């Protein structure tokens, strides 16, 4: 998952999204969209459209294999007011290796370049599939056999999509925090602090309950560091 903070003048991509001011409202069908306004050059919007279209195609094919997906990574961060430059769209799934292999073959037949990285016994992920083409990179990250509950819950609870009519569902805020805690490391912990600081209206009790349900430690110190 290749995310980076943009420097001045850096070209933007699919992570340049906007969302209504309060992302924790209960309105059905809310969406997070690539910015279609004149604030960015048309060519860059077209680039973002291309990678989102490819990600939607991948999600549609995953569904044909009975695999649900949610958007994670930098696009999900941007949905909650933490915008970073990204070169890819990341999808979280629960799919075992035989299913990932079958999906990879279907994607290749559809014309995509696909690299499937299979896990060993110590890998915290259940497999990572890179789907690439002129649009950029869509990365499918499986948590099957490692942390499946977070994806199951995210699929069930998601109430936002990347853009109107899109099959790209966004991971809910508590599950996004949980994924970052599961990943561990300084960068992921810093992401948690930024997410909390930029979303002072989030339901902290629900975030705490969610992380406790997954037996994830370290949240309280990051809440304190965020200052909310």
N, C-alpha and C positions, 0 to 999 in steps of 0.2 A: 504494500500500500504506500504509494510514493507521494506523500504530501509535503508541501514546503510553504513557508510563509512568503508571500510575494514581496519583492522589492519594488521600488518606484519604477514605473514604466514597464514592469513585467506584463506579458500578455496574460489574459485571464481565460478561464475555461469553465467547465460545467459547475464548478463550485460557486460561481457568481450567481447566487440565487437570492430571492427576496421572499419574505414571509410577512404576514400581517403582524402588527406591533406586538400582540399578545399571542405567542405560540401555544399557550396552555388553555385557550378557550375551548369550549365544547362544541363549536359549530361542526356539523358533519360536512365532509367533502372539502375541507380546507386544503390548500395546496401551496407548495413551494415551487417557484418557477424560475427558470433562467430569465434574467432581466431582459425584457424585450424593448425597453425604452431607448431613447437616444443617448443615454449616458455612456454607452460603449459603442465602438465601431461595429457596423453591421457584420463585417467578416468574422468578428469574434463571436457574435451571437450565433452565426451559422455554424461555427466550430462546435459550440456548445450543443446546438440542436443535433448535430451529427452524432456526438457521443451519447446523448440521451436517447436518440432513436435506436442506436445500437444496443444500449442497455435495455430498452423496452423490448427489443427483439429477443435478447438473451432471456429475459424474464418470461416472455411468451413461450419460448422453447423449453425452459425449465418446467413450466406448468404442464407441458405435454408429457413430461416425465414425472408428473405428480410431485414436483418440488416447488414449495413456496419460497419467496425471497423478500428481504427488506433491504433498503438502502442504508448502508453504514458509512464509515469513513468521513472524508472531508465534506462531501455534499450534505451529509446528515449534520455535521458540525455547523455548517452554514445555515441550515434551517433553524438553528437555535442561536443565531446572531454571532457565530464565531467563524468568520469567513477567512479561508486560506486558499492559496493557489493550489490546484491539484491537476494532475494530468490524467486522472482516471475516475471511474465510477466504481465503487465497491459494493458488492451485494453479499449479504449474509444469508446462508442457507443451512439446512440440515440434510445432507445427502451422503450416503455411504460411498465407498470407492467404486463398487460396480455401477452405481447410478451416475457418479461423476464421469466415469469412463464412457458410459452410454451417451451422456449429454455432450461430452467432448466430441464424440464421433458425429453426432447430429449437427453440432455447430460447424464442424469441418465440412460436412456435406452441404451446409448452407453457405459456404464460402469464407468462413472466418478462419483466421490462424489461431490455433489453440495449443497452449502448453499446460499440461496437468502435472502439478508437483504433488506427488503422493507422500503421505506422512510416514515417519517411522514411529516406533512405540513411544518415544519421548516427546513427540511433536504436540504442542498445545492446540494445534488446529487439525481438523480432519481431512485436509486437502485444500489446495489452492489452484484455481484454474484461471489462467490469463487468456483473455479473448481479445485479439488485437486486429487492427485493420487501419485503413486511412483515417478513421475517426479517432484513433487513439487506443486506449486500453480500458476494458471492462474486466474487473477482477471478481471472481466468484470464490468466496471464502466459506468453507464448510466447517461447522462446529459439531458435526455429528460425532457421537462417541466421546466428545470432550466437554462441551458446554451447550448441549442442545436446548435446554430449557429457555435460555435467553432468546433464541430465535423463535421457538414455538410461541412464547409470550409476545414477542414483538409482532409477529404475524397476526396474532389474535387481537392485539390491542391497538395496532396502528390505525390512525384516523386521518392521516395526511399523505398526500402524494406529491411527487416532484413537480408535476404540472397538471393542469386540468385534463381529465380523461386518461391520464397515464396509468399503466399498471405498476409503476415504480412507487411502492409504499415506503414511507420513511419510518425508521426505527423510532419508537417513542423515547422521550427524554430519560425515564428511569433505566430503560434497557441500554441506552447509549452510555450512560454513566457506568452501568454494570460491565459492559464490554470493555470500557477503558480500564476499569479496575482489574478485570480478568487479564488484560494484556500486560499490566504492570509496567515497570520501568519509568524512568524520569519523564519521558516525553508524554506518555499516556496519563500520568498523574498531573502533569502540567495542563493537559487538555481538560481534565476534570475540574481543576481550579478555574480555568478560563470559562468553561461552560457554566459553572455555578455562579461565577461573578457576573456573567453577562445575562443571566436569567434569574434575577432575584425573586421573581414571582412564581418560581417553580414550587411544586409541592414537595418540600423537603421530607416530610413524614413518609410520603409514598416512595421517594428515592431511598430512604433508609430501610423501609420495609422490603423493597425489592432487592436491595443488595444483601440484606440479612437473609432473605429467602434463598439466595444463591450462595450463602456462606462466604461472602466476600468481605474482607477486612480492609481497614484503612480509610473509610469514607469520612469519619468524623474529623480527622485531622485536616483533610482536604477542604471540608466545609469551613473549618475555622480559618484556614489559610485564605479562602476566597473572600472572607469578610462579610458574607451575607447573614 
